[in-house]
Structure formats: C-alpha cells, structure tokens
Amino acid sequence: MIAIGTILVSTGSYVPEYRLTNSMLTNMVDTSEEWIIQRTGIRERRVAVDQTTTELAIVAAKRALEDTDLIPQELDLIVACTATPDSYTPSVACRVQTALQAQQAFAFDLSAACSGFVYATDVVDSYFRAGKARTALVICAETLSRIIDYTDRTTCCLFGDGAGAAVYQWSDRKDGILQTVMGADGSRADALLAKALPVEDPLHPDRAASSAERFLKMNGKEVFRFAARTVPEAIDHVLEGSGITLDQIDWIIPHQANLRIIDVICRRYGLRKEQVYVNLERYGNTSSASIPLCLDEMRRKGLLQTGQHIIFVGFGGGLTYGAVLMCI
Ligand code: UT7
C-alpha cells in the first residue's frame, strides 16, 4: 500500500497535581480574582512542585503510546518541544527515547515556544514526505513555573505547567494533514523573553546574570496584537491552501493564552463557541503543551471523530506562529 498522508494516531497528556488558584495568587501579588478572570479567562493553573520537564514529558508520551497498537521500538522519530528544558544537553527528546526504550528513533528538541506543537507537527509531516520516517512521537512539555517570577503580577497569573503528546504515522489515507503554515518575526523577540544565562560564572563575570534576569518577561500587549493579526492570517492561509471552507471545519483549537484572543478569532470568523475548544480556565497558558493538552482532552471525551476537519493554531515566543489543517 502506498502511504500518502500524515495521520494523527493517538494523543496523551499529563498535568501536575498541584493547583495554583486565582485566590491563592491574590495572597502573593497585588491582583484580584476579577482582574484575572476578566482579562484572561484563567481560573487556576498547575505547578510541577517536584517534577522535571522530562518527567512530565515521559508520562504524556507513555499515555499517547498506550492507546495505540505500536510498541516504542516502532517509533523512528521523536520531537520534543519545550521552552523550559532541564539541561542544555541532552535534549528532552533523548531522555524520552531512553525512558521508552525507543532505540530506533532519532530524537531532538525543537524551540518554538508556544508554537512548538504546530512547528513539530509540520516538521514530522515534512520528514514523512521526504521518506525519512514513518512513525513519530511529538511531545510538548513545560515547567514554566521555574521561570516565572511570582512577584510579577503581569506574568505570574498567566502561565502553568503540563505536557501533551501526539503519535503521527505516514499512512495510506490521502487526507490527514492537508495544509500547514509557519511564520516567525525575530525582530519582536524581546516581546517574550526568558534568558538562559549563568547566575554565577567565575570565568566570564561580565556574562553573569542576576536570577531576576532569568525570569520570563513579556510585553503582553505586543504579543496580543501579534496574535490578533497572525492567527487569522494563518487560518486563512490553511483554508485557502487546502480548498476547505470554514463551514467544513468542525473544530478550531487555538493556543490557550487568553480567552480574549480566542474571542477575537470567534468574532473574526463568526464562529460559535462550541466550535472552538477552550480549557485555559483550568490550566492557564502551558506554552507548547496547550494544543496537545486540548487534543487529548477532546479525544478522550469523544469529541474528535474520524472524518472531521480541525485546525490548530499557535503563536508565541520568537515571535512565532503557525497553523495546521487536518482531517482526523
Ligand atoms: O503564549 C503566548 C504568550 N502570551 C500571550 O499570548 C499573552 C498576550 N497578552 C495578554 O494576554 C494580555 O495582554 C495580558 C493578559 C498579559 C494583559 O492584559 P491587558 O488587558 O493587555 O492588560 P495591560 O497589560 O494593559 O494592563 C492593564 C492594567 C495595568 O494597570 P494600569 O497601567 O492601567 O494602571 C496593569 O498594571 O492592569 C494592570 N495589571 C494587573 N492588575 C491586576 C497587569 N497585570 C495585573 C494583574 N492584576 N495580574
């Protein structure tokens, strides 16, 4: 049988148990539950108190594989996305490969912040089309709490920890991934910045950074404006490129950053709330993990059915953005 399309075989996810609620945040910074709900839609987020990014990634990866007929040794590509890796080297992907005993897979990390899952999906699809892989695991895992300054009210209410994973296969179905688009604007890099600097470096004292510099800093308004422009552009692009019309789309799954950004998408396309999946009220912004966390919840609730058309769309640090249109 000739393989011609990249299909989504399975998903998995994991969130740490500890819940940081809006009410708890009001005891930590000068904020209010009303402000957080009205400006973001977030009610609580999870924090990995004693777990690493890699540990979150491994659980999500195992859960994704458990729901398939595949054994780990059948994976030939593992891509991990994270803005919060545990080490400069090895990659999270190599750690996951070892934990799964997926020795046949080549493995690497991809850095595209909140657009990570979209970028990784496109990379997997491209490897499949080039004939270099046929079965791939994408894992997105974040422990953003490690780079959040919990005295900074402009960021600490927004972000949470979690992991999501997806298994893709090169298949004889001619649908699967129908269209992708990715973009970046590095000139806006400072709008969302988390530096990787040594706190103390006796050899290079000029490069030493205070721990404060290692915290995530964000110009929220600039990222908001970027998202409001690029998300509709990306959706338009994948619709036009695939010849699929908006009324054929069953679900739009946006990166879960702010309910007001999702409202912009709904208004722009005249979408009903039920066509757009949202879970940010429970997890906040989990960066690259947000879209696969949604996909996994949707699949387990039975909301994803074979033959449906979905679009997932991401944006964030870089600044980056991208969208994928697929028939599941
Ligand atoms: O994953 C991709 C990365 N991130 C994003 O997508 C984030 C995109 N941006 C956003 O979601 C929004 O811009 C934010 C939620 C970050 C901020 O909402 P905003 O409506 O743009 O608020 P703002 O930054 O304009 O701040 C309005 C006011 C300010 O006070 P003044 O200057 O008007 O007196 C802020 O100091 O709200 C204040 N403020 C807060 N007040 C209470 C900012 N954060 C808080 C807070 N609690 N947590």
Boltz pocket constraint, residues with backbone or C-beta under 6 A from the ligand:
constraints:
  - pocket:
      binder: B
      contacts: [[A, 30], [A, 31], [A, 32], [A, 35], [A, 36], [A, 39], [A, 40], [A, 114], [A, 153], [A, 154], [A, 155], [A, 157], [A, 192], [A, 218], [A, 219], [A, 220], [A, 221], [A, 223], [A, 224], [A, 227], [A, 256], [A, 257], [A, 258], [A, 285], [A, 287], [A, 315], [A, 316], [A, 317]]
      max_distance: 6.0
